[in-house]
Amino acid sequence: MPLLRFRTRDITSIIPERCPCGRTHRRLNRITGRSDDMLIVRGVNIYPQQIERVLMSLPQIGSNYLIQLEGWTR
């Protein structure tokens, strides 16, 4: 069952088995994504899917890319 971590918007799941090291607290699987990837840049909502749609429509662009914001502060 997927788990949405409170306020981090990370999507993961709880590992039901006990830790081999003996610890008893709950463990989480690797984070598989985010429930909300929206970026707010200078008051404009930007979704990475919008950027991907434009990039994938260009034949000269490969399928791997990195969105990098420079000089951006909250």
Secondary structure as UniProt FT lines:
FT   STRAND          3..4
FT   TURN            6..8
FT   STRAND          10..12
FT   STRAND          14..15
FT   TURN            20..21
FT   STRAND          27..28
FT   STRAND          33..34
FT   STRAND          39..41
FT   TURN            42..43
FT   STRAND          44..46
FT   HELIX           48..56
FT   TURN            59..60
//
